[in-house]
Amino acid sequence: MPKNKIKIITIIGASPQFIKAVTISRAIEKHNIDKKDPKIKEVIIHTGQHYDLNMSQIFFDQLEIPNPQYHLEVGSGSHGQMTGKMLSRIEIVLQEENPDWVLVYGDTNSTLAGALAAVKLHIPVGHVEAGLRSFNRRMPEEINRVVTDHISTMLFCPTETAVNNLKREGITEGVFQVCDVMFDAFLVFKNQALEKSRILLDLGLQSESYCLATVHRQENTDDPSRLFNIFSAFEKLARKECPFIIPLHPRTRQNLKNLKLNVVKNPHVRLIQPINYVNMVALEMSAKIILTDSGGMQKEAFFARVPCITLRDETEWIETVEAGWNYLAGTDTQSIIKAFNTATKSKFSVPPNLFGDGNAANLILQHLISYP
């Protein structure tokens, strides 16, 4: 039987988590019909993993995410330092709030720290985007998601592949295929992007006349050879009739500077500041092609029906590759160029509906409410 009232702690710390969390927050708001006596109380903890204004507060402002009740201000550091600080500070909040659920998202250090803090206090954990696997244990994200899955009470999977990944690891209880909250968010904000975003006008761009690229994963940004190869490919491919637009992650910008990789000599490679989610969606929907090492952008390219080149050797979203809309290129310059040339010459059929109908957040909330 559903409980009369429940308290949910939402733990977020990085921009993709802000986007996912807003869908659950909206579902909670709709569920609380009596605003004076809400049945579900959500308390948001922002770990401060993304501490740059452009990478954090701008998302809260534009996406209208409820302001966090707790901001832990962890900031940057090594994986051990960040996770340790988060674990200690989250534990204090959980002991004070005593929630019915802790909800974590994705695969960041915030995800792992939140799940660990909760499970050690015997608080049930719900993991949104459970079951994803790259099968590359060198990635910190892979470690985070595997450990989180194995200590969570409810595992909310976006795809059948994710469910099967968990089954192979012996996890079958508390597993629910609810489809993808990122698709929920994309549906909500694509109209806002079309109606309100001025990013194409501000950048002087026409629809399908540019390539959109992002590079942020540590495996790429912290490896001089991989970073050089990726940007060398951008430099060789960018041209006047199809420039490369690159919202540059702060870590990528700093590493390019630290490593003195002066690879962007082509004037048609345009490095811009990080942008908010609505503007990013607007750029994604009108791009000719997307090149990225982001898991989220691979899916958003698929949602927008724009071909994608993934700058990694593997992907958690193998469904998009199997559907023919995503090309795994790795980080070799010639491999990226080859994938780009193939993608730009290909004809694409209408993609299958792989990620649901935009109701994932409501399904997750119903499972949380109905838990014994």
KOLSE-964621 format. One record per residue (C-alpha): residue number from 1; residue in one letter; x, y, z. Coordinates in pm, whole numbers. Example, Ala and Ser with C-alpha at 12.3 -4.5 7.8 and 13.67 -1.06 7.14 Angstrom:
   num   residuo       c1       c2       c3
     1         a     1230     -450      780
     2         s     1367     -106      714
***
This chain:
   num   residuo       c1       c2       c3
     1         m        0        0        0
     2         p      127      351      -78
     3         k      237      555      218
     4         n       37      862      312
     5         k      349     1077      308
     6         i      707     1018      206
     7         k     1026     1220      207
     8         i     1270     1183      -82
     9         i     1627     1310      -74
    10         t     1751     1389     -424
    11         i     2129     1400     -462
    12         i     2278     1581     -760
    13         g     2609     1739     -841
    14         a     2671     1755    -1216
    15         s     2476     1918    -1497
    16         p     2335     1596    -1655
    17         q     2191     1509    -1314
    18         f     2020     1847    -1291
    19         i     1841     1773    -1617
    20         k     1733     1425    -1506
    21         a     1625     1542    -1162
    22         v     1398     1815    -1295
    23         t     1170     1548    -1444
    24         i     1117     1384    -1103
    25         s     1070     1722     -935
    26         r      799     1807    -1187
    27         a      630     1471    -1131
    28         i      633     1534     -754
    29         e      485     1880     -804
    30         k      199     1737    -1010
    31         h      139     1461     -755
    32         n      107     1711     -469
    33         i     -242     1828     -551
    34         d     -291     1989     -210
    35         k       -3     2237     -199
    36         k      -71     2316      165
    37         d      -44     1949      262
    38         p      194     1784       12
    39         k      211     1405       20
    40         i      566     1393     -110
    41         k      842     1613       24
    42         e     1156     1642     -185
    43         v     1480     1765      -29
    44         i     1758     1839     -276
    45         i     2126     1804     -188
    46         h     2367     1968     -432
    47         t     2713     1827     -369
    48         g     2886     2109     -556
    49         q     3067     1870     -789
    50         h     3007     2127    -1065
    51         y     3097     2447     -889
    52         d     3138     2681    -1188
    53         l     2839     2917    -1230
    54         n     2798     2835    -1597
    55         m     2806     2464    -1518
    56         s     2566     2471    -1224
    57         q     2350     2766    -1120
    58         i     2253     2845    -1478
    59         f     2084     2505    -1499
    60         f     1881     2568    -1184
    61         d     1775     2910    -1309
    62         q     1666     2814    -1659
    63         l     1525     2469    -1589
    64         e     1333     2600    -1287
    65         i     1471     2326    -1064
    66         p     1380     2384     -699
    67         n     1672     2539     -517
    68         p     1872     2286     -315
    69         q     1807     2292       57
    70         y     2166     2181      108
    71         h     2473     2287      -90
    72         l     2779     2089       18
    73         e     3031     2296     -185
    74         v     3268     2004     -239
    75         g     3430     2152     -551
    76         s     3716     1994     -741
    77         g     3973     1739     -631
    78         s     4079     1381     -691
    79         h     3814     1111     -706
    80         g     3899      996     -354
    81         q     3895     1348     -212
    82         m     3565     1439     -374
    83         t     3389     1115     -289
    84         g     3516     1121       69
    85         k     3404     1478      131
    86         m     3064     1407      -20
    87         l     3017     1087      179
    88         s     3089     1261      508
    89         r     2873     1566      438
    90         i     2581     1372      289
    91         e     2575     1142      592
    92         i     2520     1440      823
    93         v     2224     1561      615
    94         l     2067     1215      595
    95         q     2088     1172      972
    96         e     1919     1509     1017
    97         e     1646     1459      755
    98         n     1579     1084      802
    99         p     1423     1036      456
   100         d     1221      741      326
   101         w     1427      733        6
   102         v     1753      859     -135
   103         l     1742      908     -511
   104         v     2067      916     -709
   105         y     2125      965    -1079
   106         g     2370      832    -1333
   107         d     2733      757    -1262
   108         t     2919     1046    -1102
   109         n     3108     1067     -773
   110         s     2794     1230     -631
   111         t     2597      918     -730
   112         l     2834      682     -553
   113         a     2875      896     -242
   114         g     2499      943     -203
   115         a     2428      572     -241
   116         l     2703      471        2
   117         a     2597      723      266
   118         a     2236      608      244
   119         v     2293      233      246
   120         k     2522      254      551
   121         l     2237      428      733
   122         h     1990      162      611
   123         i     1800      411      396
   124         p     1660      267       70
   125         v     1834      389     -246
   126         g     1671      442     -585
   127         h     1915      456     -879
   128         v     1792      634    -1190
   129         e     1970      514    -1507
   130         a     2062      182    -1352
   131         g     2214     -102    -1550
   132         l     2426       98    -1792
   133         r     2761      -61    -1877
   134         s     3053       38    -2097
   135         f     3248     -270    -1978
   136         n     3552      -47    -1938
   137         r     3662      -51    -1575
   138         r     3927      215    -1646
   139         m     3641      468    -1653
   140         p     3559      609    -1308
   141         e     3197      635    -1423
   142         e     3185      257    -1477
   143         i     3303      189    -1123
   144         n     3050      437     -984
   145         r     2755      286    -1168
   146         v     2845      -77    -1096
   147         v     2888      -20     -721
   148         t     2574      194     -701
   149         d     2367      -73     -876
   150         h     2482     -342     -636
   151         i     2380     -146     -325
   152         s     2054        7     -449
   153         t     1707     -103     -343
   154         m     1529       -1     -661
   155         l     1700       11     -998
   156         f     1528      221    -1263
   157         c     1652      107    -1604
   158         p     1608      310    -1922
   159         t     1630       16    -2166
   160         e     1597     -360    -2193
   161         t     1973     -378    -2245
   162         a     2023     -222    -1902
   163         v     1789     -477    -1743
   164         n     1984     -761    -1906
   165         n     2316     -616    -1787
   166         l     2191     -631    -1429
   167         k     2056     -982    -1476
   168         r     2401    -1102    -1586
   169         e     2540     -963    -1260
   170         g     2278    -1145    -1055
   171         i     2059     -840     -988
   172         t     1695     -921    -1057
   173         e     1499     -790     -757
   174         g     1383     -431     -747
   175         v     1464     -386    -1118
   176         f     1219     -183    -1326
   177         q     1239      -83    -1692
   178         v     1085      263    -1678
   179         c     1240      407    -1996
   180         d     1447      724    -1999
   181         v     1406     1041    -1791
   182         m     1637     1218    -2037
   183         f     1374     1168    -2305
   184         d     1118     1314    -2063
   185         a     1337     1621    -2025
   186         f     1405     1652    -2397
   187         l     1033     1654    -2473
   188         v      970     1919    -2209
   189         f     1246     2154    -2318
   190         k     1262     2114    -2695
   191         n      961     2342    -2743
   192         q     1116     2597    -2508
   193         a     1434     2575    -2715
   194         l     1245     2635    -3037
   195         e     1044     2924    -2894
   196         k     1292     3104    -2670
   197         s     1650     3020    -2764
   198         r     1842     3281    -2963
   199         i     2163     3081    -2976
   200         l     2158     3020    -3353
   201         l     2090     3388    -3417
   202         d     2358     3498    -3172
   203         l     2616     3269    -3334
   204         g     2506     3353    -3688
   205         l     2416     2993    -3771
   206         q     2167     2838    -4010
   207         s     1993     2506    -3952
   208         e     2201     2202    -4062
   209         s     2493     2425    -4160
   210         y     2726     2345    -3867
   211         c     2869     2058    -3665
   212         l     2824     2053    -3288
   213         a     3101     1899    -3078
   214         t     3173     1849    -2708
   215         v     3467     1688    -2526
   216         h     3464     1652    -2149
   217         r     3539     1296    -2033
   218         q     3849     1263    -1823
   219         e     3983      976    -2032
   220         n     3998     1220    -2325
   221         t     4074     1553    -2161
   222         d     4358     1427    -1940
   223         d     4534     1227    -2211
   224         p     4745     1461    -2430
   225         s     4750     1220    -2723
   226         r     4374     1161    -2725
   227         l     4297     1529    -2679
   228         f     4536     1624    -2958
   229         n     4392     1362    -3195
   230         i     4034     1470    -3135
   231         f     4100     1839    -3192
   232         s     4321     1759    -3491
   233         a     4023     1584    -3648
   234         f     3803     1887    -3576
   235         e     4065     2113    -3736
   236         k     4083     1900    -4050
   237         l     3705     1865    -4088
   238         a     3584     2218    -4012
   239         r     3520     2437    -4314
   240         k     3349     2763    -4395
   241         e     3025     2605    -4513
   242         c     3011     2378    -4206
   243         p     3198     2520    -3903
   244         f     3248     2329    -3580
   245         i     3075     2483    -3277
   246         i     3234     2360    -2952
   247         p     3091     2466    -2613
   248         l     3413     2408    -2421
   249         h     3402     2236    -2085
   250         p     3619     2417    -1825
   251         r     3838     2108    -1776
   252         t     3894     2076    -2150
   253         r     3982     2443    -2184
   254         q     4225     2424    -1894
   255         n     4393     2108    -2022
   256         l     4434     2251    -2369
   257         k     4605     2545    -2204
   258         n     4813     2336    -1961
   259         l     4931     2099    -2230
   260         k     4996     2384    -2471
   261         l     4802     2203    -2740
   262         n     4760     2481    -2990
   263         v     4562     2266    -3229
   264         v     4280     2505    -3308
   265         k     4430     2706    -3591
   266         n     4135     2659    -3823
   267         p     3916     2973    -3799
   268         h     3612     2757    -3862
   269         v     3662     2576    -3530
   270         r     3469     2802    -3291
   271         l     3524     2753    -2920
   272         i     3243     2904    -2713
   273         q     3165     2919    -2341
   274         p     2949     2649    -2179
   275         i     2582     2707    -2249
   276         n     2260     2623    -2068
   277         y     2054     2316    -2146
   278         v     1785     2491    -2349
   279         n     2045     2647    -2579
   280         m     2224     2314    -2608
   281         v     1899     2145    -2714
   282         a     1846     2419    -2972
   283         l     2196     2361    -3114
   284         e     2146     1984    -3113
   285         m     1817     1997    -3301
   286         s     1958     2213    -3580
   287         a     2303     2057    -3618
   288         k     2413     1872    -3930
   289         i     2598     1620    -3714
   290         i     2706     1586    -3350
   291         l     3048     1469    -3230
   292         t     3078     1398    -2858
   293         d     3214     1184    -2578
   294         s     2902     1256    -2370
   295         g     2658      976    -2301
   296         g     2369     1219    -2269
   297         m     2439     1391    -2599
   298         q     2449     1060    -2782
   299         k     2089     1007    -2677
   300         e     1986     1367    -2740
   301         a     2124     1340    -3092
   302         f     1907     1031    -3134
   303         f     1604     1213    -2991
   304         a     1665     1503    -3232
   305         r     1724     1265    -3525
   306         v     2071     1398    -3585
   307         p     2356     1154    -3664
   308         c     2620     1124    -3393
   309         i     2988     1034    -3383
   310         t     3098      910    -3042
   311         l     3456     1000    -2948
   312         r     3508      691    -2736
   313         d     3589      325    -2792
   314         e     3265      205    -2632
   315         t     2923      335    -2537
   316         e     2660      261    -2274
   317         w     2396      340    -2534
   318         i     2466       59    -2779
   319         e     2104       76    -2896
   320         t     2178      401    -3080
   321         v     2468      234    -3264
   322         e     2257      -68    -3356
   323         a     1987      167    -3486
   324         g     2244      316    -3726
   325         w     2237      671    -3586
   326         n     2556      659    -3378
   327         y     2909      581    -3497
   328         l     3179      468    -3253
   329         a     3492      641    -3378
   330         g     3730      630    -3080
   331         t     3988      908    -3064
   332         d     4213      831    -3360
   333         t     4214     1129    -3596
   334         q     4169      925    -3914
   335         s     3895      711    -3756
   336         i     3700     1024    -3662
   337         i     3738     1163    -4014
   338         k     3629      831    -4167
   339         a     3321      813    -3942
   340         f     3238     1176    -4023
   341         n     3258     1117    -4398
   342         t     3045      803    -4370
   343         a     2781      972    -4157
   344         t     2752     1283    -4372
   345         k     2699     1071    -4685
   346         s     2452      827    -4532
   347         k     2075      826    -4560
   348         f     1896      762    -4233
   349         s     1564      588    -4178
   350         v     1325      700    -3905
   351         p     1473      571    -3578
   352         p     1278      328    -3360
   353         n     1126      440    -3030
   354         l     1389      307    -2791
   355         f     1351      530    -2488
   356         g      983      542    -2404
   357         d      703      795    -2435
   358         g      809     1064    -2190
   359         n      647      907    -1883
   360         a      957      766    -1709
   361         a      955     1013    -1418
   362         n      593      932    -1330
   363         l      666      558    -1336
   364         i      965      605    -1105
   365         l      758      810     -863
   366         q      482      548     -854
   367         h      734      276     -770
   368         l      876      484     -487
   369         i      532      557     -346
   370         s      420      193     -367
   371         y      725       44     -199
   372         p      633     -149      118
***
